[in-house]
């Protein structure tokens, strides 16, 4: 089974998944990148061990977002002739690939990192684009429970959905026993208004006032607000010792996370928030806003941190409890270490394979009609106490609940007009 996945660019948290797909027996996996790297991304990429095709870069910048427009995806797909086309967005390039799959009667799989929350303010045109694509897709891939809810909101049958979690190398971040953590707080991310590093500094300052001592804050990242953060730090030098690390490579990150006790994630909007995976894997309780996709899924209120609106006083109160109650901190740390094991590269890769099987109705390896396994329900809020030692990583099935065997089918007639319509409206319906 040949699979072409069309995506904006190679993100570091997806590359290990793609590497696993390249090794999957019976799967001929190709990644198609609209761009090698967007200008606002300073990612440190792991080795890419899969077949990939960078398109000629063409994009527009709209309110800080990059709208990719790569018509050369069409001759590339015509040359590759994939059995399954996966698209993970609604840029014109994604819509071109979707149109090609309709024209050539190939199975299309819609994939999203988004959620019902992150897409609740879409314009009517954006919603119509999703209805068009979703109504003509054979299978779906969500990165979270929020993504599953998004698909359901558009009338998608959960039995046609698989999960491909956003994840990291959990083992690389696992903290050794007896670890010294010299920093009270850590902030990691771009130093931009949407990530709100100034709020993190304000929380540290208020926490210091309540504790009656100076606190230490580690800031990892770079961005346009660095000057302002430094100025505020100088004004608060009596209560906050701030250490700027700047941009960190993937190899540096585990030791940085392991040097702190609490992780501050005051984002104004993240479809997920992979930094929370890194923090949990390093044993840090997380304070996060509800605007992050991890809130309520990876970060559970009162279990491995707190989910709170961006209120300095409230965040400082939570921080004081965690920094002064060692038993509470250890319980939250253990629970985070345990919970993050759900999100692993192997299960994320299997989710993409499962979606391709649903889309084609045939197991690309064995030639058998696939049976969709039942998915365990999410861990409830009132789970029993966390054991003192994190258990072995549980293997979660990648599929959504299914009451019956999935019997996917291919389109029985050609619809070239659909492809033409997509081409004509692509520039206006991108996101």
C-alpha positions as a LaTeX table, in Angstrom:
\begin{tabular}{lrrr}
\hline
Residue & $x$ (\AA) & $y$ (\AA) & $z$ (\AA) \\
\hline
Unk1 & 0.00 & 0.00 & 0.00 \\
Unk2 & 1.52 & 3.31 & $-1.07$ \\
Unk3 & 0.67 & 6.26 & 1.17 \\
Unk4 & 1.41 & 9.94 & 0.53 \\
Unk5 & 1.07 & 12.28 & 3.52 \\
Unk6 & 0.96 & 15.98 & 2.60 \\
Unk7 & 1.99 & 18.32 & 5.42 \\
Unk8 & 3.33 & 21.86 & 5.78 \\
Unk9 & 6.83 & 20.97 & 6.99 \\
Unk10 & 8.68 & 18.29 & 8.97 \\
Unk11 & 8.00 & 18.88 & 12.70 \\
Unk12 & 10.46 & 17.17 & 15.09 \\
Unk13 & 7.69 & 15.41 & 17.02 \\
Unk14 & 6.37 & 13.75 & 13.83 \\
Unk15 & 9.69 & 12.71 & 12.25 \\
Unk16 & 10.14 & 9.65 & 14.56 \\
Unk17 & 6.60 & 8.57 & 13.66 \\
Unk18 & 7.34 & 8.88 & 9.96 \\
Unk19 & 10.55 & 6.89 & 10.46 \\
Unk20 & 8.48 & 4.07 & 11.95 \\
Unk21 & 6.02 & 4.18 & 9.05 \\
Unk22 & 8.94 & 3.79 & 6.64 \\
Unk23 & 9.86 & 0.54 & 8.41 \\
Unk24 & 6.34 & $-0.83$ & 8.52 \\
Unk25 & 6.08 & $-4.03$ & 6.43 \\
Unk26 & 3.87 & $-3.69$ & 3.38 \\
Unk27 & 3.66 & 0.10 & 3.61 \\
Unk28 & 5.33 & 2.35 & 1.05 \\
Unk29 & 5.29 & 5.67 & 2.90 \\
Unk30 & 6.04 & 9.05 & 1.29 \\
Unk31 & 5.97 & 12.41 & 3.09 \\
Unk32 & 5.34 & 15.51 & 1.00 \\
Unk33 & 6.48 & 18.82 & 2.53 \\
Unk34 & 5.16 & 22.20 & 1.39 \\
Unk35 & 8.29 & 23.79 & 2.84 \\
Unk36 & 11.56 & 22.57 & 4.32 \\
Unk37 & 11.18 & 25.06 & 7.20 \\
Unk38 & 9.00 & 28.08 & 7.92 \\
Unk39 & 10.88 & 31.29 & 8.84 \\
Unk40 & 9.44 & 31.42 & 12.38 \\
Unk41 & 10.48 & 27.86 & 13.23 \\
Unk42 & 13.86 & 27.18 & 14.84 \\
Unk43 & 13.38 & 23.45 & 15.14 \\
Unk44 & 16.21 & 20.98 & 15.62 \\
Unk45 & 15.17 & 18.03 & 13.45 \\
Unk46 & 16.12 & 14.39 & 14.08 \\
Unk47 & 17.37 & 12.30 & 11.13 \\
Unk48 & 14.70 & 11.66 & 8.49 \\
Unk49 & 14.84 & 7.98 & 7.54 \\
Unk50 & 11.78 & 8.00 & 5.27 \\
Unk51 & 11.17 & 8.99 & 1.65 \\
Unk52 & 10.28 & 12.66 & 1.54 \\
Unk53 & 9.54 & 15.12 & $-1.22$ \\
Unk54 & 10.04 & 18.86 & $-0.57$ \\
Unk55 & 7.90 & 20.96 & $-2.88$ \\
Unk56 & 9.01 & 24.24 & $-4.41$ \\
Unk57 & 8.36 & 26.82 & $-1.69$ \\
Unk58 & 5.39 & 29.10 & $-2.36$ \\
Unk59 & 3.52 & 30.73 & 0.49 \\
Unk60 & 1.76 & 33.87 & 1.62 \\
Unk61 & 2.00 & 35.36 & 5.10 \\
Unk62 & $-1.35$ & 36.30 & 6.64 \\
Unk63 & $-1.36$ & 37.65 & 10.23 \\
Unk64 & 1.81 & 35.75 & 11.02 \\
Unk65 & 0.58 & 32.47 & 9.51 \\
Unk66 & 2.03 & 30.80 & 6.43 \\
Unk67 & $-0.44$ & 29.85 & 3.68 \\
Unk68 & 1.22 & 27.30 & 1.42 \\
Unk69 & 0.38 & 27.21 & $-2.27$ \\
Unk70 & 2.30 & 24.45 & $-4.10$ \\
Unk71 & 0.66 & 23.42 & $-7.39$ \\
Unk72 & 3.59 & 21.08 & $-8.07$ \\
Unk73 & 2.01 & 18.66 & $-5.59$ \\
Unk74 & $-0.31$ & 17.58 & $-8.42$ \\
Unk75 & 2.34 & 16.24 & $-10.85$ \\
Unk76 & 4.15 & 14.69 & $-7.89$ \\
Unk77 & 1.05 & 12.73 & $-6.84$ \\
Unk78 & 0.42 & 11.78 & $-10.46$ \\
Unk79 & 3.93 & 10.32 & $-10.56$ \\
Unk80 & 3.69 & 8.57 & $-7.17$ \\
Unk81 & 0.17 & 7.19 & $-7.75$ \\
Unk82 & $-0.51$ & 6.57 & $-4.03$ \\
Unk83 & $-3.35$ & 4.32 & $-2.88$ \\
Unk84 & $-4.04$ & 6.67 & 0.04 \\
Unk85 & $-3.59$ & 10.44 & 0.31 \\
Unk86 & $-3.43$ & 11.94 & 3.81 \\
Unk87 & $-3.71$ & 15.69 & 4.32 \\
Unk88 & $-3.36$ & 17.40 & 7.69 \\
Unk89 & $-4.61$ & 20.90 & 6.92 \\
Unk90 & $-6.55$ & 23.18 & 4.61 \\
Unk91 & $-3.90$ & 25.23 & 2.89 \\
Unk92 & $-4.30$ & 25.38 & $-0.91$ \\
Unk93 & $-1.66$ & 22.64 & $-1.24$ \\
Unk94 & $-3.69$ & 20.31 & 0.98 \\
Unk95 & $-6.81$ & 21.03 & $-1.06$ \\
Unk96 & $-4.96$ & 20.35 & $-4.32$ \\
Unk97 & $-3.94$ & 16.94 & $-2.95$ \\
Unk98 & $-7.49$ & 16.26 & $-1.81$ \\
Unk99 & $-8.78$ & 17.23 & $-5.28$ \\
Unk100 & $-6.28$ & 14.85 & $-6.90$ \\
Unk101 & $-7.50$ & 11.98 & $-4.70$ \\
Unk102 & $-11.09$ & 12.64 & $-5.79$ \\
Unk103 & $-10.15$ & 12.91 & $-9.46$ \\
Unk104 & $-8.11$ & 9.69 & $-9.41$ \\
Unk105 & $-10.58$ & 7.88 & $-7.12$ \\
Unk106 & $-8.00$ & 7.27 & $-4.39$ \\
Unk107 & $-8.82$ & 7.03 & $-0.71$ \\
Unk108 & $-8.43$ & 10.29 & 1.20 \\
Unk109 & $-7.69$ & 10.48 & 4.94 \\
Unk110 & $-8.22$ & 13.73 & 6.86 \\
Unk111 & $-5.75$ & 14.28 & 9.68 \\
Unk112 & $-5.76$ & 17.07 & 12.26 \\
Unk113 & $-3.79$ & 18.29 & 15.26 \\
Unk114 & $-6.70$ & 20.64 & 16.02 \\
Unk115 & $-9.60$ & 20.24 & 18.39 \\
Unk116 & $-13.17$ & 21.38 & 18.92 \\
Unk117 & $-11.79$ & 24.20 & 21.07 \\
Unk118 & $-9.04$ & 25.39 & 18.72 \\
Unk119 & $-11.47$ & 25.57 & 15.77 \\
Unk120 & $-14.54$ & 26.98 & 17.49 \\
Unk121 & $-14.07$ & 30.47 & 16.00 \\
Unk122 & $-13.61$ & 29.47 & 12.35 \\
Unk123 & $-15.27$ & 31.53 & 9.65 \\
Unk124 & $-18.12$ & 30.10 & 7.61 \\
Unk125 & $-15.79$ & 29.64 & 4.63 \\
Unk126 & $-13.34$ & 27.61 & 6.74 \\
Unk127 & $-16.19$ & 25.47 & 8.07 \\
Unk128 & $-17.47$ & 24.84 & 4.54 \\
Unk129 & $-13.99$ & 23.72 & 3.44 \\
Unk130 & $-13.93$ & 21.20 & 6.28 \\
Unk131 & $-17.42$ & 19.93 & 5.48 \\
Unk132 & $-16.40$ & 19.46 & 1.85 \\
Unk133 & $-13.26$ & 17.49 & 2.72 \\
Unk134 & $-14.67$ & 15.50 & 5.65 \\
Unk135 & $-17.80$ & 14.42 & 3.74 \\
Unk136 & $-15.59$ & 12.91 & 1.04 \\
Unk137 & $-12.88$ & 11.34 & 3.20 \\
Unk138 & $-12.74$ & 7.63 & 3.92 \\
Unk139 & $-11.00$ & 7.78 & 7.31 \\
Unk140 & $-9.80$ & 10.30 & 9.88 \\
Unk141 & $-6.83$ & 10.76 & 12.20 \\
Unk142 & $-7.05$ & 12.80 & 15.40 \\
Unk143 & $-4.12$ & 13.77 & 17.60 \\
Unk144 & $-6.24$ & 14.06 & 20.74 \\
Unk145 & $-9.67$ & 13.52 & 22.27 \\
Unk146 & $-10.39$ & 17.12 & 21.26 \\
Unk147 & $-9.68$ & 16.18 & 17.64 \\
Unk148 & $-12.12$ & 13.29 & 17.94 \\
Unk149 & $-14.78$ & 15.70 & 19.24 \\
Unk150 & $-14.06$ & 18.01 & 16.31 \\
Unk151 & $-14.70$ & 15.23 & 13.81 \\
Unk152 & $-17.91$ & 14.23 & 15.59 \\
Unk153 & $-19.11$ & 17.85 & 15.37 \\
Unk154 & $-18.96$ & 17.47 & 11.59 \\
Unk155 & $-20.93$ & 14.22 & 11.67 \\
Unk156 & $-17.98$ & 11.84 & 11.27 \\
Unk157 & $-18.59$ & 8.25 & 12.42 \\
Unk158 & $-16.15$ & 7.52 & 15.30 \\
Unk159 & $-15.63$ & 4.06 & 13.84 \\
Unk160 & $-13.77$ & 5.67 & 10.94 \\
Unk161 & $-11.37$ & 7.56 & 13.22 \\
Unk162 & $-7.93$ & 6.58 & 14.48 \\
Unk163 & $-5.55$ & 8.33 & 16.88 \\
Unk164 & $-2.02$ & 9.44 & 16.15 \\
Unk165 & $-0.95$ & 11.12 & 19.36 \\
Unk166 & 1.40 & 14.08 & 19.57 \\
Unk167 & 4.32 & 12.65 & 21.51 \\
Unk168 & 8.01 & 12.74 & 22.35 \\
Unk169 & 10.74 & 10.28 & 23.30 \\
Unk170 & 9.55 & 9.78 & 26.88 \\
Unk171 & 12.53 & 7.66 & 27.88 \\
Unk172 & 14.97 & 10.44 & 26.96 \\
Unk173 & 13.34 & 12.78 & 29.49 \\
Unk174 & 12.94 & 10.27 & 32.34 \\
Unk175 & 14.55 & 11.76 & 35.48 \\
Unk176 & 17.20 & 9.72 & 37.33 \\
Unk177 & 16.74 & 8.95 & 41.01 \\
Unk178 & 17.96 & 11.53 & 43.52 \\
Unk179 & 17.89 & 14.32 & 40.97 \\
Unk180 & 18.76 & 17.84 & 42.12 \\
Unk181 & 16.34 & 20.45 & 40.77 \\
Unk182 & 17.84 & 23.90 & 41.37 \\
Unk183 & 15.09 & 25.91 & 39.62 \\
Unk184 & 11.64 & 26.48 & 41.10 \\
Unk185 & 10.07 & 27.21 & 37.71 \\
Unk186 & 10.66 & 26.59 & 34.04 \\
Unk187 & 9.17 & 28.30 & 30.99 \\
Unk188 & 9.94 & 26.83 & 27.56 \\
Unk189 & 8.65 & 28.25 & 24.29 \\
Unk190 & 8.82 & 31.13 & 21.89 \\
Unk191 & 9.06 & 34.48 & 23.66 \\
Unk192 & 5.96 & 35.88 & 21.98 \\
Unk193 & 2.71 & 37.35 & 23.28 \\
Unk194 & 0.74 & 34.18 & 22.47 \\
Unk195 & 2.98 & 32.17 & 24.85 \\
Unk196 & 2.90 & 34.90 & 27.54 \\
Unk197 & 6.37 & 34.65 & 29.11 \\
Unk198 & 5.71 & 37.90 & 31.00 \\
Unk199 & 2.86 & 36.18 & 32.83 \\
Unk200 & 5.24 & 33.39 & 33.86 \\
Unk201 & 7.60 & 35.98 & 35.31 \\
Unk202 & 4.71 & 37.64 & 37.18 \\
Unk203 & 3.72 & 34.29 & 38.68 \\
Unk204 & 7.30 & 33.71 & 39.86 \\
Unk205 & 7.38 & 37.16 & 41.40 \\
Unk206 & 4.08 & 36.67 & 43.29 \\
Unk207 & 5.15 & 33.22 & 44.44 \\
Unk208 & 8.36 & 34.67 & 45.85 \\
Unk209 & 6.37 & 37.26 & 47.76 \\
Unk210 & 4.17 & 34.57 & 49.30 \\
Unk211 & 7.06 & 32.26 & 50.14 \\
Unk212 & 9.11 & 35.08 & 51.62 \\
Unk213 & 12.17 & 34.05 & 49.62 \\
Unk214 & 13.76 & 34.53 & 46.24 \\
Unk215 & 12.72 & 32.01 & 43.56 \\
Unk216 & 14.62 & 30.82 & 40.49 \\
Unk217 & 13.08 & 30.81 & 37.01 \\
Unk218 & 14.62 & 29.11 & 33.97 \\
Unk219 & 13.53 & 30.51 & 30.59 \\
Unk220 & 14.24 & 28.43 & 27.48 \\
Unk221 & 13.49 & 29.93 & 24.09 \\
Unk222 & 13.85 & 33.09 & 22.05 \\
Unk223 & 11.61 & 35.64 & 20.41 \\
Unk224 & 10.59 & 39.26 & 20.05 \\
Unk225 & 9.70 & 39.67 & 23.74 \\
Unk226 & 13.14 & 38.74 & 25.05 \\
Unk227 & 14.09 & 42.38 & 25.66 \\
Unk228 & 10.92 & 43.08 & 27.64 \\
Unk229 & 11.31 & 39.92 & 29.70 \\
Unk230 & 14.88 & 40.88 & 30.55 \\
Unk231 & 13.77 & 44.39 & 31.55 \\
Unk232 & 11.03 & 42.99 & 33.81 \\
Unk233 & 13.49 & 40.51 & 35.29 \\
Unk234 & 15.89 & 43.32 & 36.21 \\
Unk235 & 13.03 & 45.13 & 37.95 \\
Unk236 & 12.21 & 41.96 & 39.90 \\
Unk237 & 15.79 & 40.93 & 40.66 \\
Unk238 & 15.23 & 41.09 & 44.42 \\
Unk239 & 12.55 & 38.37 & 44.25 \\
Unk240 & 13.28 & 36.40 & 41.05 \\
Unk241 & 16.59 & 35.04 & 39.82 \\
Unk242 & 15.98 & 34.57 & 36.12 \\
Unk243 & 18.28 & 32.49 & 33.93 \\
Unk244 & 17.99 & 32.83 & 30.14 \\
Unk245 & 19.11 & 29.75 & 28.27 \\
Unk246 & 17.93 & 30.85 & 24.82 \\
Unk247 & 17.14 & 28.37 & 22.08 \\
Unk248 & 17.80 & 24.75 & 23.09 \\
Unk249 & 18.51 & 21.78 & 20.86 \\
Unk250 & 16.59 & 18.54 & 21.27 \\
Unk251 & 19.63 & 16.98 & 22.95 \\
Unk252 & 19.75 & 19.76 & 25.55 \\
Unk253 & 16.07 & 19.71 & 26.52 \\
Unk254 & 15.93 & 16.68 & 28.89 \\
Unk255 & 18.56 & 18.07 & 31.29 \\
Unk256 & 16.92 & 21.49 & 31.25 \\
Unk257 & 13.51 & 20.11 & 32.21 \\
Unk258 & 15.08 & 17.90 & 34.87 \\
Unk259 & 16.60 & 20.97 & 36.52 \\
Unk260 & 13.21 & 22.50 & 37.48 \\
Unk261 & 10.38 & 21.66 & 39.89 \\
Unk262 & 7.34 & 23.25 & 38.19 \\
Unk263 & 6.51 & 23.94 & 34.54 \\
Unk264 & 4.60 & 27.11 & 33.63 \\
Unk265 & 2.56 & 26.92 & 30.41 \\
Unk266 & 0.41 & 30.09 & 30.23 \\
Unk267 & $-0.40$ & 29.84 & 26.51 \\
Unk268 & $-3.19$ & 31.90 & 25.00 \\
Unk269 & $-3.87$ & 29.12 & 22.51 \\
Unk270 & $-2.17$ & 25.84 & 21.53 \\
Unk271 & $-3.86$ & 23.02 & 19.66 \\
Unk272 & $-1.90$ & 20.68 & 21.94 \\
Unk273 & 1.35 & 21.83 & 23.60 \\
Unk274 & 4.16 & 19.32 & 23.16 \\
Unk275 & 6.17 & 21.11 & 25.88 \\
Unk276 & 3.71 & 19.62 & 28.39 \\
Unk277 & 4.70 & 16.13 & 27.20 \\
Unk278 & 8.34 & 17.02 & 27.83 \\
Unk279 & 7.57 & 18.42 & 31.28 \\
Unk280 & 5.52 & 15.39 & 32.36 \\
Unk281 & 8.14 & 12.97 & 31.03 \\
Unk282 & 10.74 & 14.81 & 33.14 \\
Unk283 & 8.55 & 14.59 & 36.25 \\
Unk284 & 7.41 & 18.22 & 36.47 \\
Unk285 & 3.90 & 19.13 & 37.61 \\
Unk286 & 2.37 & 21.50 & 35.04 \\
Unk287 & 0.38 & 24.70 & 35.46 \\
Unk288 & $-1.52$ & 25.36 & 32.22 \\
Unk289 & $-4.34$ & 27.48 & 30.83 \\
Unk290 & $-7.52$ & 25.84 & 29.47 \\
Unk291 & $-6.55$ & 27.19 & 26.04 \\
Unk292 & $-4.00$ & 24.37 & 25.56 \\
Unk293 & $-5.11$ & 21.06 & 24.07 \\
Unk294 & $-3.28$ & 19.15 & 26.81 \\
Unk295 & $-5.60$ & 20.64 & 29.45 \\
Unk296 & $-7.83$ & 17.88 & 30.76 \\
Unk297 & $-6.17$ & 15.20 & 28.62 \\
Unk298 & $-2.48$ & 15.02 & 29.50 \\
Unk299 & $-2.63$ & 17.52 & 32.37 \\
Unk300 & $-5.42$ & 16.52 & 34.75 \\
Unk301 & $-6.57$ & 19.03 & 37.33 \\
Unk302 & $-5.18$ & 18.19 & 40.78 \\
Unk303 & $-3.42$ & 15.03 & 39.59 \\
Unk304 & $-0.29$ & 16.18 & 37.76 \\
Unk305 & $-0.78$ & 19.92 & 37.93 \\
Unk306 & $-3.51$ & 22.51 & 37.59 \\
Unk307 & $-5.63$ & 23.88 & 34.75 \\
Unk308 & $-6.39$ & 27.52 & 35.48 \\
Unk309 & $-7.25$ & 30.67 & 33.60 \\
Unk310 & $-4.37$ & 33.14 & 33.44 \\
Unk311 & $-4.72$ & 34.71 & 36.88 \\
Unk312 & $-1.44$ & 35.52 & 38.63 \\
Unk313 & $-2.84$ & 35.15 & 42.15 \\
Unk314 & $-4.43$ & 31.77 & 41.42 \\
Unk315 & $-1.33$ & 30.41 & 39.71 \\
Unk316 & 0.88 & 31.61 & 42.55 \\
Unk317 & $-1.40$ & 29.89 & 45.09 \\
Unk318 & $-1.08$ & 26.60 & 43.18 \\
Unk319 & 2.68 & 27.05 & 42.90 \\
Unk320 & 3.09 & 27.69 & 46.62 \\
Unk321 & 1.22 & 24.48 & 47.49 \\
Unk322 & 3.36 & 22.41 & 45.16 \\
Unk323 & 6.64 & 23.98 & 46.26 \\
Unk324 & 5.95 & 23.64 & 49.99 \\
Unk325 & 4.23 & 20.23 & 50.12 \\
Unk326 & 6.82 & 17.66 & 49.08 \\
Unk327 & 4.33 & 14.78 & 49.24 \\
Unk328 & 1.93 & 16.59 & 46.91 \\
Unk329 & 4.75 & 17.44 & 44.50 \\
Unk330 & 5.91 & 13.81 & 44.39 \\
Unk331 & 2.38 & 12.49 & 43.79 \\
Unk332 & 1.87 & 14.93 & 40.90 \\
Unk333 & 5.28 & 14.09 & 39.49 \\
Unk334 & 4.56 & 10.35 & 39.58 \\
Unk335 & 1.15 & 10.74 & 37.98 \\
Unk336 & 2.56 & 12.86 & 35.16 \\
Unk337 & 5.30 & 10.30 & 34.51 \\
Unk338 & 2.69 & 7.58 & 34.33 \\
Unk339 & 0.15 & 9.45 & 32.22 \\
Unk340 & 2.55 & 10.65 & 29.53 \\
Unk341 & 3.44 & 7.03 & 28.69 \\
Unk342 & 0.14 & 6.84 & 26.81 \\
Unk343 & 1.59 & 9.13 & 24.16 \\
Unk344 & 4.25 & 7.13 & 22.34 \\
Unk345 & 5.71 & 7.01 & 18.83 \\
Unk346 & 4.80 & 3.37 & 18.19 \\
Unk347 & 1.08 & 3.83 & 18.91 \\
Unk348 & 1.05 & 7.12 & 16.97 \\
Unk349 & 2.51 & 5.39 & 13.90 \\
Unk350 & 0.07 & 2.49 & 14.26 \\
Unk351 & $-2.82$ & 4.96 & 14.28 \\
Unk352 & $-1.84$ & 6.20 & 10.82 \\
Unk353 & $-1.58$ & 2.62 & 9.56 \\
Unk354 & $-5.00$ & 1.80 & 11.01 \\
Unk355 & $-6.57$ & 4.82 & 9.31 \\
Unk356 & $-5.14$ & 3.72 & 5.96 \\
Unk357 & $-6.62$ & 0.27 & 6.49 \\
Unk358 & $-10.01$ & 1.76 & 7.28 \\
Unk359 & $-9.80$ & 3.99 & 4.20 \\
Unk360 & $-9.01$ & 1.16 & 1.79 \\
Unk361 & $-10.90$ & $-1.65$ & 3.49 \\
Unk362 & $-7.92$ & $-3.92$ & 2.99 \\
Unk363 & $-4.93$ & $-4.70$ & 5.19 \\
Unk364 & $-1.99$ & $-3.64$ & 3.04 \\
Unk365 & 0.12 & $-6.42$ & 4.56 \\
Unk366 & $-2.13$ & $-9.44$ & 4.83 \\
Unk367 & $-4.88$ & $-8.53$ & 2.37 \\
Unk368 & $-7.57$ & $-8.95$ & 5.01 \\
Unk369 & $-10.56$ & $-6.77$ & 5.77 \\
Unk370 & $-9.56$ & $-4.89$ & 8.92 \\
Unk371 & $-11.37$ & $-5.13$ & 12.20 \\
Unk372 & $-11.35$ & $-1.92$ & 14.22 \\
Unk373 & $-10.36$ & $-2.62$ & 17.85 \\
Unk374 & $-12.28$ & $-1.00$ & 20.65 \\
Unk375 & $-10.60$ & 1.92 & 22.36 \\
Unk376 & $-10.38$ & 2.18 & 26.10 \\
Unk377 & $-12.11$ & 5.15 & 27.60 \\
Unk378 & $-10.04$ & 8.06 & 28.83 \\
Unk379 & $-8.86$ & 7.87 & 32.41 \\
Unk380 & $-11.56$ & 9.41 & 34.64 \\
Unk381 & $-10.87$ & 12.33 & 36.91 \\
Unk382 & $-11.42$ & 10.29 & 40.08 \\
Unk383 & $-8.87$ & 7.60 & 39.42 \\
Unk384 & $-7.34$ & 5.69 & 42.35 \\
Unk385 & $-4.13$ & 7.04 & 43.91 \\
Unk386 & $-1.03$ & 6.84 & 41.78 \\
Unk387 & 1.39 & 4.03 & 42.70 \\
Unk388 & 4.83 & 5.02 & 43.93 \\
Unk389 & 6.56 & 3.62 & 40.86 \\
Unk390 & 5.24 & 4.42 & 37.37 \\
Unk391 & 4.03 & 1.22 & 35.68 \\
Unk392 & 5.15 & 0.02 & 32.30 \\
Unk393 & 3.82 & 2.18 & 29.48 \\
Unk394 & 0.33 & 0.94 & 28.63 \\
Unk395 & $-0.29$ & 0.32 & 24.96 \\
Unk396 & $-3.41$ & 2.20 & 24.00 \\
Unk397 & $-5.17$ & 1.12 & 20.84 \\
Unk398 & $-5.21$ & 3.88 & 18.28 \\
Unk399 & $-8.79$ & 3.36 & 17.24 \\
Unk400 & $-11.98$ & 5.06 & 18.34 \\
Unk401 & $-14.88$ & 2.86 & 19.54 \\
Unk402 & $-16.46$ & 0.70 & 16.86 \\
Unk403 & $-19.54$ & $-1.47$ & 17.10 \\
Unk404 & $-18.88$ & $-3.36$ & 13.95 \\
Unk405 & $-16.29$ & $-4.26$ & 11.38 \\
Unk406 & $-15.38$ & $-1.40$ & 9.09 \\
Unk407 & $-16.07$ & $-1.96$ & 5.41 \\
Unk408 & $-14.55$ & 0.93 & 3.52 \\
Unk409 & $-15.28$ & 1.45 & $-0.12$ \\
Unk410 & $-13.80$ & 3.35 & $-3.01$ \\
Unk411 & $-15.68$ & 5.92 & $-5.05$ \\
Unk412 & $-17.60$ & 4.31 & $-7.91$ \\
Unk413 & $-17.54$ & 7.22 & $-10.29$ \\
Unk414 & $-15.10$ & 9.88 & $-11.28$ \\
Unk415 & $-15.83$ & 13.45 & $-10.25$ \\
Unk416 & $-13.34$ & 15.69 & $-12.00$ \\
Unk417 & $-15.58$ & 18.65 & $-11.24$ \\
Unk418 & $-14.73$ & 18.23 & $-7.54$ \\
Unk419 & $-11.06$ & 18.62 & $-8.31$ \\
Unk420 & $-11.75$ & 21.70 & $-10.41$ \\
Unk421 & $-13.86$ & 23.24 & $-7.67$ \\
Unk422 & $-11.11$ & 22.69 & $-5.15$ \\
Unk423 & $-8.53$ & 24.31 & $-7.41$ \\
Unk424 & $-10.73$ & 27.36 & $-7.99$ \\
Unk425 & $-11.54$ & 27.93 & $-4.30$ \\
Unk426 & $-8.26$ & 26.88 & $-2.71$ \\
Unk427 & $-6.82$ & 30.33 & $-2.20$ \\
Unk428 & $-10.02$ & 31.53 & $-0.47$ \\
Unk429 & $-10.60$ & 28.55 & 1.80 \\
Unk430 & $-7.09$ & 28.09 & 3.20 \\
Unk431 & $-6.29$ & 28.28 & 6.88 \\
\hline
\end{tabular}
